[in-house]
């Protein structure tokens, strides 16, 4: 019906968390980091190297993501681990996780010392590890690498502590803030079809900590904060995420920064 205000695909609590998350990242990284971020697309322009699932191809991809996120590659050891958790414990004995079965990637320090993450020095090296099955899915691989490098920035840079209750979801939000939201949002929930001999079916793969709806709003806010009236990159979003993005974008256009205190004016940001 004409005249009805657009509705957000998320609840007020989630919207407030995203808004506050952007303010927190503004404070930690500097607002310019978000404003000047390049939106990375799943296109040869950004990943021109041939990809054949080999460790050498993964290394080239990893180097490119490091460069886009402004993380020093030579300070990080990249590992590819078997999917079995038992093998993972042998590879990275200092790894600790409450979500062992669902971990697609890991970030640790070789010392296993949490304090070293908060006070990095030349002797401390980070370890980023990804599941071997991700090599068959480059989109999810990029999403996982971006998330783990987000840990390098936030935890390794001493900007956030592991004890922070929402540090995982904030790391997902950071990927949007730094231009990798297309990859992480599209990997949040993916249908996969398979066929083994005479058996066929489908499965749902979920990656990360934020749901598609929250990604849709976060990406719309990212575009709005950057003054992008036409976010051409949105055509690369999956069908669901793009729908949530469009609804959120329409809502943000109707709700100005000063409207009933719904949003904080950009003049009040750091």
N, C-alpha and C positions, 0 to 999 in steps of 0.2 A: 504494500500500500504506500502511496506517495506520502512524503512528509515524515515517515518513520525514521528515527535515528539508527544508524548502523550499530550492530551489536558485536562486541568483542567475542572471539572464540575461546577466551580464557576468563577465569574469575578475577575479581578485583584484587585478591591477595597475590595471585601470580603476576598480574600487571604491575602492582606496586613493587614486587620483588625485582622484576626486570628493570623498572625505572630506577630503583635504588642501586641495582647492580651496575647500570651504566654510570651512575654518579660515583660509585666506588672505584670503578675502573678509570674514570676520569681522574680521580685523585691519585690512584696508584701509578698510572702510566702517563698521564697527561692527555688532555682532550685532543691535542693535535695528532696523537698516534691513531686515533679512530678516524678523524677527519681526513687524514692523508693516506689511510690504508687503501691498498688496491684490492678490489673485489676479485678474488681468484675464481676462475671458471674452469669447469672440466673440459678444457679445450687444448689443442696442440700449441696454441700461443703461449700457454703457461707451463705446459708439460710436453715439450717437443721431443724428448728422448724416447726412442722405441722402448716399449715395455713388454718383457717376455717372462715375467715372474721370477727371474733369477735374482740372486743377491746383488749382483752388479746393477741391475735395473732398479732394485729397491733403494740402493745407495744413491743413485742419481736422483730419484724421486725425493728421497729424504733430504738431500742437499738443497733441492729447490724449495721445499717447504720451510727448511731452516732459514733460507735467504729471505723468503717472503715474510716470515715472522720475526726476522732480525734476531735470530738466535745463532750463536757461534757454533758451527758444526764441529770444530776441532776440540770442543770441550765436552763432547757427548760420545759415548760408545753406543752404537746401534746393535741390537741383538734380535735374532729371529728365533722364537722358541716354539717347540712342539705344543700342540693343544693340550696334551695331558698335563694336569696340574702337578703330578708327581715329578715329571721332568722339569717343570718350571721351578720347583723348589730347589732342585739340584743346580740349575743354572744360575738362579738369583736367590741365594739363601737368605738375603736380607729383606726379601719381599714380604709384605704383609698386606692382606686385603680381606674385607668382609664379604666380597663378592667374587670369590676365587673362580667359580665356574663360569662367570660371565665376563671375566676380564679379557678384553681384546688387545689391550696394550698396558704397559707398565712403565712407571717412572720411579727410579730409586737412585741413591748415591752409592757408589762402590763401598764407602765406609759404613753404610747403613745407619749413619748418625744423623738424627733429625736436626740436631743443632747445626751441623755442617750445611744443611739446606738453607738455614736462616742466615748463616754467615759464610757465604761461599768464599773460597780463596783459590789460588792457582793450583793447589794440590788436590782439590776435590773435583772429581769428574762425575757427571751424571750418566746414568744408563737409561736408555729408552729401548724397550723391547716390544715387539709386536708378534701376534700369533701367526704361525706359518700359513694357516688357511686364508688369512687376509690377503696373501699374495695373489690369490685368484680373483680378488675383487679390488681393483685399484681405487675405486671411489671410496670404499670403506677404509682402505689402507690410508689414503690421504686424510680422511676424517680422524682416524685413530692417531696418526702421527701428529696432526694439528692439536688434538686434545693433549697428548703427552708432552708436546713442546709447550703447551699452555702451562703445564705443571712446572716445566723448567723455568718459565718466566715468573710465575706467581710464587711457587714454593722455593725454587732454586734461587730466585732473586730476592728472597726475604720479604716479599710483599704480602704473603699470606702464610698462615700456619696450617699444618695438617689437621690440627684440632678444630679449625674453623668448620662449623657444622655444614655449611653449604659450599665447601671448597671445590667439590666435584662439579656441581651445577654451575658455579661461578666460572670454572674452567671451560665448560661448554659455552657459556655466554661470552667468554673471552674470544673464542674462535669466531663468533659473529662480529665482535668488536674489531677484530684484526683482519676481517675480510674472508674468512674461510667458512662462513655460515652456510653456503650452498652445499658444501660437502657434508658438514655435520648434520644439518637439517635433513638432507635427503637420505642420510644413513640412519636416522633415528628409528625408522620402521620401514622395512623393505620386504615385499613379497618375492619369494624365489620359487620358480618351478624346477622340478627335477625329474629325471627319468633314469631308472636303473633297470636294465634289461626290460622286463615286461611290467615293471611297476613304475607308475608316474604319480606325481603329487605336487604339493606346494608346501612351503614353510614360511614363517614370519621371522625375520631377523631384526632384532632390536639392538641398537648401538648407542652408547652414551647415556646421559642422565636426564636430559630435557625431552619432553614429549613434543610431537610435531606442532601442536597448537601454540606452545610457548615459543618455539622457534619462529613460527609465523609472525607472532607479535614482535619478538626481538628483532627480526629482520626488517619489519616495517618501521620500528623505532630507529634502527640503524640508518635506514634510508631517510627518515624524517630529520634526524639529527644532522645529517650531512646535506640537507636541503636538496635531496634528489627527487624532483617532481616526476621524472621518468626513470625509474630503476629498470633499465633494459635487462639487467642481469637476472631479474626475477623470472624470466622465461625459462631459466635453467632449473628452477625449483620443481620438485615432484608435484603431482596433481594436488595432493592433500595440502602440502605445505604452502603451495601457491595460493590455494583458496583461503587458508588462514591468513596468509600475508595480505591478500587483497581486502579481506574483511577488517583486519587490523589497520591497514592503511586508510581505509575509508573512515574508520572510527577516529583515528588520529587527526584527520583533516577536519572533522566536525568538532573535535574537542581541542580547543586552543589551549596554550600553556596556562592561561589565567582563568579558564573556565571551571568554576566550582572547585578549584584546587586540584584538578585532575592530574595536572602535570606541573613540573617545576620549570619556570622560565629558564631559557638558555643563559640569561644574564646572571642567574644565581649559581651556575655551574663553575667548577674549577677549570 
